């Protein structure tokens, strides 16, 4: 198959499909997807970046080429970062880890003191701080998952929701390597990354390392 008209500066034979015996300068230039379906309108969703700037991002409805799907997934991840969602989760997780580390240190120090009442008061304060930190991490992850879902619609949304359910709500659940795990996984950052990869694998056959 060849082009109906060769690009300026090239001969028709230079843009033919290769036949195994020769490699043309440009192996083959397919028609653009927009040319194949010029009336197709790509749906979009409004997003607000961390800078306060409002923009629009394309949604994936399950139709299009593999290249378009890959571009969509990469752009979606960049947009989520631009919205500050990943940063919020990282900061919340760091605070949670620091509180847990300080709670252990504080508890060890209080055990050496005679005031049991004061020790109990500090432990209660630490538990409340830990609970608040855990809730912030949970809310940050819930926001990442829900916002990611906004980048899909139709068949694309149905597929994403199915993957998320299987990875975060099933007991047991199966990881990327096919290993089964007991218990509900929940919505954490590794779960989101796995859902992202599984969504890619619906179109691209990727090997898990």
C-alpha atoms as an extended CHARMM CRD file, in Angstrom:
* protein
*
       209  EXT
         1         1  UNK       CA              0.0000000000        0.0000000000        0.0000000000  PROA      1               0.0000000000
         2         2  UNK       CA              1.3310000000        3.4500000000       -0.8170000000  PROA      2               0.0000000000
         3         3  UNK       CA              0.3000000000        7.0410000000       -0.4460000000  PROA      3               0.0000000000
         4         4  UNK       CA             -2.1150000000        8.5650000000       -2.9060000000  PROA      4               0.0000000000
         5         5  UNK       CA              0.3230000000       11.4530000000       -3.2300000000  PROA      5               0.0000000000
         6         6  UNK       CA              3.9340000000       11.4220000000       -2.0660000000  PROA      6               0.0000000000
         7         7  UNK       CA              5.0860000000       14.2320000000        0.2610000000  PROA      7               0.0000000000
         8         8  UNK       CA              6.9220000000       17.1200000000       -1.3510000000  PROA      8               0.0000000000
         9         9  UNK       CA             10.4890000000       16.2310000000       -2.2110000000  PROA      9               0.0000000000
        10        10  UNK       CA              9.9570000000       12.4420000000       -2.2580000000  PROA      10              0.0000000000
        11        11  UNK       CA              9.2560000000       10.0230000000       -5.0700000000  PROA      11              0.0000000000
        12        12  UNK       CA              6.3060000000        7.6130000000       -4.9530000000  PROA      12              0.0000000000
        13        13  UNK       CA              8.5910000000        4.5490000000       -4.6810000000  PROA      13              0.0000000000
        14        14  UNK       CA             10.2990000000        6.0900000000       -1.6740000000  PROA      14              0.0000000000
        15        15  UNK       CA              7.1650000000        5.8580000000        0.4260000000  PROA      15              0.0000000000
        16        16  UNK       CA              6.0440000000        2.3630000000       -0.6060000000  PROA      16              0.0000000000
        17        17  UNK       CA              5.7240000000       -0.4510000000        1.8810000000  PROA      17              0.0000000000
        18        18  UNK       CA              8.9140000000       -2.5020000000        2.0530000000  PROA      18              0.0000000000
        19        19  UNK       CA              8.8640000000       -5.9780000000        0.5010000000  PROA      19              0.0000000000
        20        20  UNK       CA             11.7560000000       -7.4690000000        2.4740000000  PROA      20              0.0000000000
        21        21  UNK       CA             14.3230000000       -6.8010000000       -0.2270000000  PROA      21              0.0000000000
        22        22  UNK       CA             14.6250000000       -3.0710000000        0.2110000000  PROA      22              0.0000000000
        23        23  UNK       CA             13.9310000000       -0.4550000000        2.8420000000  PROA      23              0.0000000000
        24        24  UNK       CA             12.4030000000        2.7460000000        1.4700000000  PROA      24              0.0000000000
        25        25  UNK       CA             13.4230000000        6.0980000000        2.9100000000  PROA      25              0.0000000000
        26        26  UNK       CA             10.0220000000        6.3340000000        4.6020000000  PROA      26              0.0000000000
        27        27  UNK       CA              8.6260000000        2.7580000000        4.9390000000  PROA      27              0.0000000000
        28        28  UNK       CA              4.9780000000        3.8060000000        5.0030000000  PROA      28              0.0000000000
        29        29  UNK       CA              2.9720000000        6.8470000000        6.0050000000  PROA      29              0.0000000000
        30        30  UNK       CA             -0.5730000000        5.8790000000        7.0300000000  PROA      30              0.0000000000
        31        31  UNK       CA             -3.4580000000        8.2700000000        6.9410000000  PROA      31              0.0000000000
        32        32  UNK       CA             -4.0790000000       10.2960000000       10.0630000000  PROA      32              0.0000000000
        33        33  UNK       CA             -6.8940000000        9.1020000000       12.3030000000  PROA      33              0.0000000000
        34        34  UNK       CA             -8.6420000000       12.4610000000       11.8420000000  PROA      34              0.0000000000
        35        35  UNK       CA             -8.5720000000       11.9370000000        8.0780000000  PROA      35              0.0000000000
        36        36  UNK       CA            -10.1150000000        8.4710000000        8.4870000000  PROA      36              0.0000000000
        37        37  UNK       CA            -12.9270000000        9.8800000000       10.6070000000  PROA      37              0.0000000000
        38        38  UNK       CA            -12.9730000000       13.6720000000       10.2100000000  PROA      38              0.0000000000
        39        39  UNK       CA            -16.3320000000       14.0460000000       11.9720000000  PROA      39              0.0000000000
        40        40  UNK       CA            -15.1930000000       12.3850000000       15.1960000000  PROA      40              0.0000000000
        41        41  UNK       CA            -15.1570000000       14.7480000000       18.1590000000  PROA      41              0.0000000000
        42        42  UNK       CA            -12.8890000000       13.9070000000       21.0840000000  PROA      42              0.0000000000
        43        43  UNK       CA            -14.6800000000       14.4970000000       24.4160000000  PROA      43              0.0000000000
        44        44  UNK       CA            -12.8060000000       16.4740000000       27.0610000000  PROA      44              0.0000000000
        45        45  UNK       CA            -12.9400000000       17.2420000000       30.7630000000  PROA      45              0.0000000000
        46        46  UNK       CA            -12.0870000000       20.5030000000       32.5440000000  PROA      46              0.0000000000
        47        47  UNK       CA             -9.1200000000       20.3560000000       34.9140000000  PROA      47              0.0000000000
        48        48  UNK       CA             -7.5810000000       22.9010000000       37.2710000000  PROA      48              0.0000000000
        49        49  UNK       CA             -3.8030000000       22.8310000000       37.6050000000  PROA      49              0.0000000000
        50        50  UNK       CA             -2.0190000000       23.5030000000       40.8950000000  PROA      50              0.0000000000
        51        51  UNK       CA             -1.1900000000       26.9790000000       39.5810000000  PROA      51              0.0000000000
        52        52  UNK       CA             -4.9000000000       27.7840000000       39.3860000000  PROA      52              0.0000000000
        53        53  UNK       CA             -4.9400000000       27.6910000000       35.5930000000  PROA      53              0.0000000000
        54        54  UNK       CA             -7.9660000000       25.9420000000       34.1130000000  PROA      54              0.0000000000
        55        55  UNK       CA             -7.5460000000       23.7370000000       31.0770000000  PROA      55              0.0000000000
        56        56  UNK       CA             -9.2350000000       20.9000000000       29.2440000000  PROA      56              0.0000000000
        57        57  UNK       CA             -7.9580000000       17.3630000000       28.8060000000  PROA      57              0.0000000000
        58        58  UNK       CA             -9.1210000000       14.7280000000       26.3500000000  PROA      58              0.0000000000
        59        59  UNK       CA            -11.1230000000       11.7290000000       27.5530000000  PROA      59              0.0000000000
        60        60  UNK       CA            -10.6500000000        8.1950000000       26.2370000000  PROA      60              0.0000000000
        61        61  UNK       CA            -13.8150000000        6.4240000000       25.1220000000  PROA      61              0.0000000000
        62        62  UNK       CA            -12.2540000000        3.2100000000       23.8990000000  PROA      62              0.0000000000
        63        63  UNK       CA            -11.9150000000        4.1760000000       20.2370000000  PROA      63              0.0000000000
        64        64  UNK       CA             -8.7430000000        5.2160000000       18.4720000000  PROA      64              0.0000000000
        65        65  UNK       CA             -5.3000000000        3.8520000000       17.6350000000  PROA      65              0.0000000000
        66        66  UNK       CA             -2.7810000000        2.3180000000       20.0170000000  PROA      66              0.0000000000
        67        67  UNK       CA             -0.5970000000        5.3790000000       19.6080000000  PROA      67              0.0000000000
        68        68  UNK       CA             -3.4840000000        7.6910000000       20.5270000000  PROA      68              0.0000000000
        69        69  UNK       CA             -4.2390000000        5.5750000000       23.5960000000  PROA      69              0.0000000000
        70        70  UNK       CA             -0.6230000000        5.6520000000       24.7360000000  PROA      70              0.0000000000
        71        71  UNK       CA             -0.4710000000        9.4320000000       24.2560000000  PROA      71              0.0000000000
        72        72  UNK       CA             -3.6780000000        9.7640000000       26.2460000000  PROA      72              0.0000000000
        73        73  UNK       CA             -2.3280000000        7.7190000000       29.1600000000  PROA      73              0.0000000000
        74        74  UNK       CA              0.9500000000        9.6530000000       29.2500000000  PROA      74              0.0000000000
        75        75  UNK       CA             -0.8300000000       13.0070000000       29.0160000000  PROA      75              0.0000000000
        76        76  UNK       CA             -3.2750000000       11.9570000000       31.7140000000  PROA      76              0.0000000000
        77        77  UNK       CA             -0.4510000000       11.0910000000       34.1080000000  PROA      77              0.0000000000
        78        78  UNK       CA              1.2920000000       14.3950000000       33.4050000000  PROA      78              0.0000000000
        79        79  UNK       CA             -1.9640000000       16.2730000000       33.9820000000  PROA      79              0.0000000000
        80        80  UNK       CA             -2.5560000000       14.5380000000       37.3130000000  PROA      80              0.0000000000
        81        81  UNK       CA              0.9320000000       15.6510000000       38.3070000000  PROA      81              0.0000000000
        82        82  UNK       CA              0.2130000000       19.1790000000       37.1080000000  PROA      82              0.0000000000
        83        83  UNK       CA             -2.8940000000       19.2180000000       39.2720000000  PROA      83              0.0000000000
        84        84  UNK       CA             -0.7040000000       18.5430000000       42.3100000000  PROA      84              0.0000000000
        85        85  UNK       CA             -2.4260000000       15.2620000000       43.1900000000  PROA      85              0.0000000000
        86        86  UNK       CA              0.7470000000       13.1650000000       43.3320000000  PROA      86              0.0000000000
        87        87  UNK       CA              2.5230000000       15.8190000000       45.3990000000  PROA      87              0.0000000000
        88        88  UNK       CA             -0.3570000000       15.9320000000       47.8770000000  PROA      88              0.0000000000
        89        89  UNK       CA             -0.1790000000       12.1640000000       48.3260000000  PROA      89              0.0000000000
        90        90  UNK       CA              3.6030000000       12.2150000000       48.7510000000  PROA      90              0.0000000000
        91        91  UNK       CA              3.4630000000       14.9670000000       51.3480000000  PROA      91              0.0000000000
        92        92  UNK       CA              0.6600000000       13.2590000000       53.2710000000  PROA      92              0.0000000000
        93        93  UNK       CA              2.5470000000        9.9570000000       53.2410000000  PROA      93              0.0000000000
        94        94  UNK       CA              5.7280000000       11.6460000000       54.4560000000  PROA      94              0.0000000000
        95        95  UNK       CA              3.8790000000       13.3180000000       57.3260000000  PROA      95              0.0000000000
        96        96  UNK       CA              2.3030000000       10.0010000000       58.2760000000  PROA      96              0.0000000000
        97        97  UNK       CA              5.6880000000        8.2640000000       58.3530000000  PROA      97              0.0000000000
        98        98  UNK       CA              7.2450000000       11.0720000000       60.4120000000  PROA      98              0.0000000000
        99        99  UNK       CA              4.4060000000       10.9560000000       62.9450000000  PROA      99              0.0000000000
       100       100  UNK       CA              4.7500000000        7.1890000000       63.2650000000  PROA      100             0.0000000000
       101       101  UNK       CA              8.5150000000        7.4780000000       63.7760000000  PROA      101             0.0000000000
       102       102  UNK       CA              8.1160000000       10.2450000000       66.3620000000  PROA      102             0.0000000000
       103       103  UNK       CA              5.3520000000        8.3160000000       68.1230000000  PROA      103             0.0000000000
       104       104  UNK       CA              7.6640000000        5.3700000000       68.7020000000  PROA      104             0.0000000000
       105       105  UNK       CA             10.4410000000        7.6430000000       69.9930000000  PROA      105             0.0000000000
       106       106  UNK       CA              8.0530000000        9.5330000000       72.2780000000  PROA      106             0.0000000000
       107       107  UNK       CA              6.5880000000        6.3100000000       73.6280000000  PROA      107             0.0000000000
       108       108  UNK       CA             10.0370000000        4.9430000000       74.4650000000  PROA      108             0.0000000000
       109       109  UNK       CA             10.9290000000        8.1470000000       76.3190000000  PROA      109             0.0000000000
       110       110  UNK       CA              7.6890000000        8.2000000000       78.2760000000  PROA      110             0.0000000000
       111       111  UNK       CA              8.1350000000        4.6180000000       79.4390000000  PROA      111             0.0000000000
       112       112  UNK       CA             11.2180000000        5.7340000000       81.3170000000  PROA      112             0.0000000000
       113       113  UNK       CA              9.2060000000        8.3460000000       83.2150000000  PROA      113             0.0000000000
       114       114  UNK       CA              7.1830000000        7.7770000000       86.3620000000  PROA      114             0.0000000000
       115       115  UNK       CA              4.1520000000        9.7100000000       85.1540000000  PROA      115             0.0000000000
       116       116  UNK       CA              1.8940000000        7.0550000000       83.6420000000  PROA      116             0.0000000000
       117       117  UNK       CA             -0.9030000000        9.5890000000       83.2350000000  PROA      117             0.0000000000
       118       118  UNK       CA              1.2520000000       11.8820000000       81.1390000000  PROA      118             0.0000000000
       119       119  UNK       CA              2.3790000000        8.9110000000       79.0810000000  PROA      119             0.0000000000
       120       120  UNK       CA             -1.2150000000        7.9210000000       78.3510000000  PROA      120             0.0000000000
       121       121  UNK       CA             -2.0380000000       11.4850000000       77.3380000000  PROA      121             0.0000000000
       122       122  UNK       CA              0.8440000000       11.6100000000       74.8840000000  PROA      122             0.0000000000
       123       123  UNK       CA             -0.0740000000        8.2350000000       73.4270000000  PROA      123             0.0000000000
       124       124  UNK       CA             -3.6220000000        9.4600000000       72.8370000000  PROA      124             0.0000000000
       125       125  UNK       CA             -2.3370000000       12.5770000000       71.0870000000  PROA      125             0.0000000000
       126       126  UNK       CA             -0.0540000000       10.4660000000       68.9050000000  PROA      126             0.0000000000
       127       127  UNK       CA             -2.9020000000        8.1400000000       67.9630000000  PROA      127             0.0000000000
       128       128  UNK       CA             -5.0710000000       11.0930000000       66.9790000000  PROA      128             0.0000000000
       129       129  UNK       CA             -2.2750000000       12.5520000000       64.8650000000  PROA      129             0.0000000000
       130       130  UNK       CA             -1.6850000000        9.1880000000       63.1890000000  PROA      130             0.0000000000
       131       131  UNK       CA             -5.3920000000        8.8030000000       62.4430000000  PROA      131             0.0000000000
       132       132  UNK       CA             -5.5370000000       12.2890000000       60.9180000000  PROA      132             0.0000000000
       133       133  UNK       CA             -2.4500000000       11.5720000000       58.7860000000  PROA      133             0.0000000000
       134       134  UNK       CA             -3.8810000000        8.2580000000       57.5910000000  PROA      134             0.0000000000
       135       135  UNK       CA             -7.1390000000        9.9640000000       56.6400000000  PROA      135             0.0000000000
       136       136  UNK       CA             -5.2670000000       12.6080000000       54.6410000000  PROA      136             0.0000000000
       137       137  UNK       CA             -3.3550000000        9.8900000000       52.7400000000  PROA      137             0.0000000000
       138       138  UNK       CA             -6.6060000000        8.0300000000       52.1050000000  PROA      138             0.0000000000
       139       139  UNK       CA             -8.3520000000       11.1790000000       50.8370000000  PROA      139             0.0000000000
       140       140  UNK       CA             -5.3920000000       12.0270000000       48.5930000000  PROA      140             0.0000000000
       141       141  UNK       CA             -5.4810000000        8.5590000000       47.0260000000  PROA      141             0.0000000000
       142       142  UNK       CA             -9.2550000000        8.6390000000       46.6290000000  PROA      142             0.0000000000
       143       143  UNK       CA             -8.8710000000       11.9350000000       44.7540000000  PROA      143             0.0000000000
       144       144  UNK       CA             -6.2300000000       10.4520000000       42.4460000000  PROA      144             0.0000000000
       145       145  UNK       CA             -8.4140000000        7.4590000000       41.5970000000  PROA      145             0.0000000000
       146       146  UNK       CA            -11.6020000000        9.4760000000       41.0960000000  PROA      146             0.0000000000
       147       147  UNK       CA             -9.8510000000       12.1180000000       38.9750000000  PROA      147             0.0000000000
       148       148  UNK       CA             -8.2050000000        9.4350000000       36.8510000000  PROA      148             0.0000000000
       149       149  UNK       CA            -11.6560000000        8.0150000000       36.1840000000  PROA      149             0.0000000000
       150       150  UNK       CA            -12.7130000000       11.3950000000       34.7980000000  PROA      150             0.0000000000
       151       151  UNK       CA            -10.2750000000       10.9320000000       31.9060000000  PROA      151             0.0000000000
       152       152  UNK       CA            -12.3170000000        8.0270000000       30.5670000000  PROA      152             0.0000000000
       153       153  UNK       CA            -15.8580000000        7.5970000000       29.3090000000  PROA      153             0.0000000000
       154       154  UNK       CA            -17.9820000000        4.9330000000       27.6500000000  PROA      154             0.0000000000
       155       155  UNK       CA            -16.1280000000        1.6590000000       27.1040000000  PROA      155             0.0000000000
       156       156  UNK       CA            -12.9190000000        3.2250000000       28.4050000000  PROA      156             0.0000000000
       157       157  UNK       CA            -14.5700000000        4.1850000000       31.7210000000  PROA      157             0.0000000000
       158       158  UNK       CA            -16.1670000000        0.7520000000       32.1040000000  PROA      158             0.0000000000
       159       159  UNK       CA            -12.7950000000       -0.9300000000       31.6320000000  PROA      159             0.0000000000
       160       160  UNK       CA            -10.9920000000        1.3960000000       34.0610000000  PROA      160             0.0000000000
       161       161  UNK       CA            -13.6500000000        0.9260000000       36.7560000000  PROA      161             0.0000000000
       162       162  UNK       CA            -13.4200000000       -2.8500000000       36.3710000000  PROA      162             0.0000000000
       163       163  UNK       CA             -9.6330000000       -2.8160000000       36.7930000000  PROA      163             0.0000000000
       164       164  UNK       CA             -9.8430000000       -0.5560000000       39.8600000000  PROA      164             0.0000000000
       165       165  UNK       CA            -12.4740000000       -2.7810000000       41.4690000000  PROA      165             0.0000000000
       166       166  UNK       CA            -10.4400000000       -5.9250000000       40.8740000000  PROA      166             0.0000000000
       167       167  UNK       CA             -7.2620000000       -4.3470000000       42.2580000000  PROA      167             0.0000000000
       168       168  UNK       CA             -8.6450000000       -2.4400000000       45.2550000000  PROA      168             0.0000000000
       169       169  UNK       CA            -11.8560000000       -4.1590000000       46.3950000000  PROA      169             0.0000000000
       170       170  UNK       CA            -11.4500000000       -7.8580000000       45.6590000000  PROA      170             0.0000000000
       171       171  UNK       CA            -10.4840000000      -10.4010000000       48.3040000000  PROA      171             0.0000000000
       172       172  UNK       CA             -8.2740000000      -12.0400000000       47.2170000000  PROA      172             0.0000000000
       173       173  UNK       CA             -6.6930000000       -9.8510000000       44.5240000000  PROA      173             0.0000000000
       174       174  UNK       CA             -4.1100000000      -10.7110000000       41.8580000000  PROA      174             0.0000000000
       175       175  UNK       CA             -1.0350000000       -8.5780000000       41.1620000000  PROA      175             0.0000000000
       176       176  UNK       CA              0.6910000000       -7.8410000000       37.8330000000  PROA      176             0.0000000000
       177       177  UNK       CA              2.6940000000      -11.0550000000       38.0470000000  PROA      177             0.0000000000
       178       178  UNK       CA             -0.3990000000      -13.1660000000       38.5470000000  PROA      178             0.0000000000
       179       179  UNK       CA              0.2770000000      -13.7850000000       42.2430000000  PROA      179             0.0000000000
       180       180  UNK       CA             -2.7960000000      -14.0060000000       44.4610000000  PROA      180             0.0000000000
       181       181  UNK       CA             -2.9240000000      -11.9990000000       47.7090000000  PROA      181             0.0000000000
       182       182  UNK       CA             -5.3480000000      -12.4000000000       50.5960000000  PROA      182             0.0000000000
       183       183  UNK       CA             -7.2600000000       -9.4170000000       51.9970000000  PROA      183             0.0000000000
       184       184  UNK       CA             -8.5990000000       -6.2510000000       50.4140000000  PROA      184             0.0000000000
       185       185  UNK       CA             -5.7850000000       -4.1610000000       48.9570000000  PROA      185             0.0000000000
       186       186  UNK       CA             -7.4110000000       -0.7460000000       49.1460000000  PROA      186             0.0000000000
       187       187  UNK       CA             -6.5260000000        2.3800000000       47.2010000000  PROA      187             0.0000000000
       188       188  UNK       CA             -2.8350000000        3.1280000000       47.6730000000  PROA      188             0.0000000000
       189       189  UNK       CA             -0.2290000000        4.5050000000       45.2920000000  PROA      189             0.0000000000
       190       190  UNK       CA              1.0930000000        1.1030000000       44.2350000000  PROA      190             0.0000000000
       191       191  UNK       CA             -2.4580000000        0.0050000000       43.4820000000  PROA      191             0.0000000000
       192       192  UNK       CA             -2.9280000000        3.0570000000       41.2470000000  PROA      192             0.0000000000
       193       193  UNK       CA              0.3340000000        2.3530000000       39.4210000000  PROA      193             0.0000000000
       194       194  UNK       CA             -0.7400000000       -1.2510000000       38.8420000000  PROA      194             0.0000000000
       195       195  UNK       CA             -4.1480000000       -0.1230000000       37.5770000000  PROA      195             0.0000000000
       196       196  UNK       CA             -2.3670000000        2.2580000000       35.2010000000  PROA      196             0.0000000000
       197       197  UNK       CA             -0.2020000000       -0.5830000000       33.8700000000  PROA      197             0.0000000000
       198       198  UNK       CA             -3.1530000000       -2.9590000000       33.5740000000  PROA      198             0.0000000000
       199       199  UNK       CA             -5.0400000000       -0.3230000000       31.5950000000  PROA      199             0.0000000000
       200       200  UNK       CA             -2.0730000000       -0.0710000000       29.2220000000  PROA      200             0.0000000000
       201       201  UNK       CA             -1.9900000000       -3.8610000000       28.9120000000  PROA      201             0.0000000000
       202       202  UNK       CA             -5.5510000000       -3.8770000000       27.6070000000  PROA      202             0.0000000000
       203       203  UNK       CA             -4.0810000000       -2.4600000000       24.3890000000  PROA      203             0.0000000000
       204       204  UNK       CA             -0.3740000000       -3.2670000000       24.6150000000  PROA      204             0.0000000000
       205       205  UNK       CA              0.9170000000       -6.7030000000       25.5930000000  PROA      205             0.0000000000
       206       206  UNK       CA              3.5380000000       -5.7290000000       28.1730000000  PROA      206             0.0000000000
       207       207  UNK       CA              5.7870000000       -8.1180000000       30.0100000000  PROA      207             0.0000000000
       208       208  UNK       CA              6.0290000000       -7.7660000000       33.7940000000  PROA      208             0.0000000000
       209       209  UNK       CA              9.6180000000       -7.8720000000       34.9990000000  PROA      209             0.0000000000
